[in-house]
Structures are given as structure tokens and as C-alpha cells.
Amino acid sequence: MEDVSDPPFRYVCKHNGADLMYSEFISSEGLIRDAMKSRMKLDFFEYERPFGIQIFGGDEEAMAMSARIVDTVQPDLVDINFGCPVKKVVCKGAGAAVLKDVPAMTRLTAAVVKSTSLPVTVKTRLGWDDSSKNIEEVALRLQDVGIKALTIHGRTRAQLYKGEADWTLIARVKENPRIRIPIFGNGDIDTPEKAQLYRDRYGVDGLMIGRAAIGYPWIFNEVKHFLQTGEHLPPPTIEQRTRAIRDHLLRSVEWKGPIVGILEMRRHYTNYLKGFPHIKEFRNQLVLKKTVEEIDEILQQVQQRYAGFTPERTVVGFSSGQLEEAPCGHAY
């Protein structure tokens, strides 16, 4: 979800119930080289708190230095990404690649813990592949060097985003009497019913949602309401959907400037408007418009065309093929 979970996207998630959010993941090497794109990813707003900044890398010194840089912008915590399966990250010995070398993962984590005054958390996977699901050892080793919480995605690196997430090992980590830190589960949470089922069945302390929030930020309030009441919130109307698009667009233009803000918003229209019949003609117009005013005019036409129509709930987000080459980022 790199280039997705930026401040404009997080804005609509926060206003629709996300409790804890993270930045896009940031290269430790990019931070210490003062790369503009990496530095820009440190930006966040006070309304986003509690907020964590996520870093990744495979070099202890670079990770330690980047943690000290993160300290200067004062988020609420630092998260280490040991879960991203993307080839260009793994080839650098970062992300999920570290699952092949638990001692190295432990050293990298310890370097970050020692370099920051902030709480440190980790996001990782079950293991590198089916023959090396080492998450139980990983959880204990990382707890011993001082992390304050662990999020586990229920797939191996070899699975990428394919197949069904396996939460049974997440439950075994949580049930280990030596584990004292909170354990969060991640993978395939895309409906309120599944959120309740997985929370109750596997006993986790919290749930991470990523792909299901792309184009559907209402998932957070829907899950929270269902957990509290056992009832469903009404699905978002076309007015709510177009309002979310406008909010996302305006924040994007404000943060990135009019040209880049409008250009990078184009990837989101398909997901926001998924499920509406014959929406392609409007979507094609939206991606061609170059001003906020022109886009708003198309959105007004969409509202008029689909007034009173509510599509069936569908899981949105990138396809597994796209995600294989798109690094990670999440909200809770």
C-alpha cells in the first residue's frame, strides 16, 4: 500500500473510525540519505494521533539512525516492517527477507529499540515459507529485546497475498504464557462478521485492516459498531461515497499540490465507486479531468445518476498481482 496510505487516505480512514494508523513504510536508507520522498512520508497531522511511523531496512546502523530521525517528528510509536514480501524490498535484505535470519531480525530490532525513546512495535509474517514458519520463536525473541506489540500477518512471504490467511499460528503466539505484549492479527479482515469471528476465535488483542479499507474507509466504523452491538450499519450512500472522494481529493491537492494531487487521486476512483452499474463512463471522465472543479462536476453527475442506489457490499482493493509489487502500509 505504498503511495496509498498517505495523509489524504489516512484522513478519510480516521474520520471513518480507524483507531491507530501508520505511515507508509519508509526506507531507513532513504531517510539517512535525506531523500525527499522518504522525508515527506514523515508528515502527519495532530488529528491522526495515536500515530506510528513505520520503517524498514536491513542494516543495523541505518535502522538506528532512521529511528533517531523519526524521534524528531514525535509520533506516538515506531513500527518496524519485517513483513513486506515485495521483491525489490526483499532483494535488499529488508521486509520479509529478515524472516530467513532470526538473529539478524533480533539485532535490527534491538538497534531500533536502543535508538529511540518511543515505543517500538513490529509487523511481520508467519515465516519465509511453509517449511520455516518461525513466528513463535520470532515473537519471543523480539519481546525479549523490548518491542511493545507485535502484528502478525497470517501468510508466509512465499504466499505473498495469495490464498487464505492462516490465523492458527497467530493464536498460538497469543496463547503462549511467556508472551506479555499485545498481539494483533492481520490478513483477510474484510467484513464485520469476520472481524468478530477472528477476534473471538483467535483471542487477539486487536485487528489490522489494510486492503479492505482501500476505497472503503467505512470498514472501520462498520466493524466497531458490529462488535459493540451485533448489528450492521447501513451501507454508505452515493452521497457519502462522493463526499469521501471529495475529502480525499482536497486533502491530496492540499498536501501534494494541484498537479500531483489530482494525478495520484486517479487510482482511487475505481475502488470508491465499485459496485455501481455502468460506472465506467463516469470513471473514465474522472481520470481525464485536470481541475478540482471539473472533477466535482462529474461527481455531482454521479450523485444524480445513482441517487437511491446502494451496491452490494464488495471487498475492494488492489488485485493480488498488483500487490506483489506494491509495498505495505496499514491502519487499525
N, C-alpha and C positions, 0 to 999 in steps of 0.2 A: 504493500500500500504506500510505497514511497511516491511522492507527488500526489497523494490523495489526502492523507491525514495531516494536512497543513492547517494553519489557523482558521481560514474560512470554513473548511469542512468541520473542524472541531467546534466552531461557533454553533452550527446547526445541531451538532450532536449534544453539546452542553445544554442548549435550550430545549432539547427533547429528552432530557433525563440522564445523560451519561454522568456517572458519579466521579470517576477518575479517568483522566486522559493522559496519553503520552504524545510526545513529539514524533514526527517522522524519525526513523533511526538515522543517526549521524555518524559519519566515519571519523574515527579518532585521528587518523592520518590527515583527513581534510581539516579538522579543527586546528591541529597544531601547525598546519601549513597556512592557516588563516584563509582557507578557500572561501570565497564569497557565499557559495551555495550552502556550505556547511554552517557558516556563521549565521546565515539567515534562518536556518532551522532552529536556532536557539530562541527565536522570537516567540513570546507568548504574552497573554494578557491576564490581568489580575482576576477577571471573571472566570478564567479557566481552572483556577485552583479548586481542589488539590491537583497538581500537575507534575508529571515526571518527564525528564528528558532522557531519551534512550540513545545509547552509544554502542558502537561495535568496532571490533578490531582484533588483531592477532598478536600485537606487540605490547609487552607489559609497560614499557616506558611511555609509549604513545597513549595507551589507555589511562595511565596515571595522570599524564599531563592534560589529557582531554577532560578528565574528571575535575581537575582543578579549574579548568576554564568554565565548565558547567557551573561550578560553585559560584562564580562571579555573577551569574544572572539570577541566582537564588530561586530555583524551582523548589518543589517540595520533596523531590527524591530523584535519584539517578537510577536508571534501569540499564542493564546490560543485555544486548541481544545475542544470545547463543542459539537462536532458532532459525534464522533466515536460511532457506535452502537454495537460494538463487546462485547459479553457477559463478557469476562474476564476483560474488561475495565469498563463497566457499573456496574459490581458487586462491584467494588471498589469505587463507587460513583463518578466516573470521566466520561469524554467524554459526551455522550448524556444523561447520568443519571442526570446531573445537570439541564436539562430542566424540571424536575419534581419539582424543588425548585428554583424559580427565585431569591428570596432573597439571597440564597447561591451562585448562579451564580454571582450575583452582588458583593457580598463580595469577592469572589475569584478573580474576575476581578479587583476590586479596590485594592486588596493586590498586584497584579502584577504591576498595573499602578504606585502605590506609591513606588515600589521597584526598578524600572529601569528608566534610563534616555532615553531609547529607545522608539519609538512609539510602542504602543500595538494595535494589531488587534485581532479579534475573528472570528473563523469559527464555525458555528452551524447549526441546522436544524430547520424545521418549528415548531416542538414541539415533545412531547413524543409519542403521538398517535393522531388519528383523533379527539378525544374529548378534546384535550388540545393543540391546535395549538396556541401557545402564542408568536410567533415571533415578533409581532408588539410591545407588551409590552417589550419583551427582548431587542429589538433594542433601544428603548428609554432609558431603564434603563442602558444599557451598554454605550450608548453615554454619558449619564449624569455622569458616573464615569470616563470618559476620554479616551475611545478607539478611534482610529483614522480611522478605517474602519471596515466593517462587511461583511463577506462572508456567504451566506445562501445557504445551500443545500436544494433543493425543495422536500424533503421527511421527514417524521417523523421517529423517532427511530424505531417504530413498523414496518415500511415498510422495514427496512434495506436497501438493494439496489434493491428491487423488485418493479415492477410496473413503471409507468411513473412519472417523477418528475413534481411537480405542481409549476409553477413559478408565479401564480397569487398573492399569498401572498408575494412573493419577490417584485413584482411590487407595492403592497400596502404599503410595508415598504418604498420603494424608493419614492413613491408619497406623503408620509406624510410630510406636510410642516414643521414639527418640526425636521425632520431628516436633519442634516447638513453634516454628514460624508459620504464618498463613500460607495455604496452598490454594492457588487459583487455577481453574480449569479453562481450557481454550480448545475450540475445534467443533464446528458444526452447530453452534448455538444460533439458530435462525428463527425460532418461534418461541412464544411464551411457554407453551406446553413442554418443549424440550428443555428450556431453562429450568423449569421446576423439576422435571424428571431427573435431569443430570445433577442438579444440586442435591436433591433428596437421596438419590441412589448412590452417589459417589462421595457425598459428605464434604465437598469442597467449601472453602471459606468465601469464594466469590467466583464470578464468571467473567471471562473476557470475550468481548464481541468485536470482530473485525469486519470481515467481508459482508456480513448481513446488514451492516449499517451504511454501506455504500448506496446512496440514493434512497435510503430508508432509515433516516435517523430516529424515526418514531419507535423503532425496535426497543430502545432503552425504556421509555415510559410504558410501553406495552408489557414488557417483561416485569417491571417493578409493580405495575398495577395488578397483573395476574398473580404474582407471588403474594401480594397483600390481600387480595380479595377472591381469587379464583375465577374472576370474570375478565372478559375481554373488553378493552377499549374499542370504540368504533374505529374503523379504518380511516386513514386520512382522506379528506375530501380533495377534490381537484383544487379548491381554493387554498387548502393547506399545503398542497404539493407545490403549487406555483409560488406561494409565499416563501416556502423554503428555498426554492430556486432563486428567487429574487434576493433573499437574505444572503445566500451563499455567493451569488454573483456580485452583490455590492461589496461584501467583505473581500472578495477576491480582487476586485478592481482597486479597492482602498489599500490593500496590502501589497499588491504586485504591480499596480499601475494599470491604465486602461487597456493597453495592447495585450500584455501578457495575461492580465486578469481575465479578459474575455476569451482569449485563445485557450487557456488552460481550463476554463469552465466547460468547454465543449464536451469533454469526456464524461461529464456528469449527467447530461440531459437524458440519455438513454435510460439510465437507472432510475432517475426520478419519475419518469413517465412510463415505466414498464407496465404492461398490462392493459394499456388503453388501445382499443382497436383503431387501425388506420392512423396511428400517431406518427408514422414515418414522414409524412409530408410536412408536419409541423417541426419535427426534429431536424429535418434537412434544412428548413429555413433558419432554425435557431443557430445551427453551426456555421451559417454563412453570414449572419449579422455581425456588424463591427462596432455597434454602439449599444450602450445600456438602454437607450430609448427605443431602438429598433427591436431589441430582444423583449423588452417589456410589452411592446405592441403585439408580438407573436404570443406571448404568454396570456395576454388578455383574450386573444382569439381561442387559445386552448381552453381557457376557463369557460368561455361561452359555448364552445363546441361540446364539452364534456360535463357541463353542469348537471348534477344529479347522478352521474355515473360513477360507480365505485368498482374498480377492478378487483378480481380475486387476489388474495394475498400470495405473492410470489417471492421467492428468495432472489435477491438481486446481487450484483457484484461482478467482478471480473470472472471470466472463464478460467478453468484450471490452466489452460495453455498460456494465457496472459500472465497469470500469477507466477508461473515458473520463472519468468524474467522480470517480475516486479517485486522489489524488496518490501519489507514488512513494516507495520505500524498498527496500533490498536487503541481501542478505548474500552473502558469498562462500564 
